[in-house]
Amino acid sequence: LIRRRESFRQGDGPRFAVTGELDRKIRSVFPFRLTADQDRVVGEIAADLAMGPPMYRLLQGDVGTGKTAVALYALLAAVRNRCQGALMAPTEILAEQHHRTISRYLAAHPAVRISLLTGSLSAARKAEVQEDIASGRSHIVIGTHALIQEAVRFSRLGLVVVDEQHRFGVRERSALRLKGGSPHLLVMTATPIP
């Protein structure tokens, strides 16, 4: 695991500047104040995103502790720094839930375009979403394994978030990451990792 983490952090990842002003803007999308633990974690993530090596971070917390809010904070930092963010979930139900939640938080911010890509979309809708991803019109892309299909190409992938990471294999997590140069990686789980 240590060797994998070190090899992942080789090279330069995108550097995201998270200024005090950007921090305030991102926090304003939430209809609640972040908890002390969330504050600490977003501070650590913001510091990681500003460094040269790509971030490789595990976010572990029980269901309902606000992991999605922390992930959205990081995704918005990527978008504000002219990169795309991708959130991969293991099931369509979970991907749709993330899409609904994030869309609700960003309802007052229509400039941030969110796309949902799952296997059950019609061929025409899939092609449309894939074109939005490739052109960069989609800023945040939420999906299932459909995100790692060969036809999916990102314009400038800067951050990958993998939810319930234990339900994906190493190759699946790596396949999404390889769709960008050296994007940052945030993996989330509610399952304690030994």
Secondary structure as GFF3:
##gff-version 3
##sequence-region A 1 194
A	DSSP	alpha_helix	2	8	.	.	.	ID=ss1
A	DSSP	alpha_helix	20	27	.	.	.	ID=ss2
A	DSSP	alpha_helix	36	50	.	.	.	ID=ss3
A	DSSP	beta_strand	56	60	.	.	.	ID=ss4
A	DSSP	alpha_helix	67	80	.	.	.	ID=ss5
A	DSSP	beta_strand	84	88	.	.	.	ID=ss6
A	DSSP	alpha_helix	92	105	.	.	.	ID=ss7
A	DSSP	beta_strand	114	117	.	.	.	ID=ss8
A	DSSP	alpha_helix	123	135	.	.	.	ID=ss9
A	DSSP	beta_strand	140	143	.	.	.	ID=ss10
A	DSSP	three_ten_helix	145	148	.	.	.	ID=ss11
A	DSSP	beta_strand	157	162	.	.	.	ID=ss12
A	DSSP	three_ten_helix	165	167	.	.	.	ID=ss13
A	DSSP	alpha_helix	170	177	.	.	.	ID=ss14
A	DSSP	beta_strand	184	189	.	.	.	ID=ss15
###
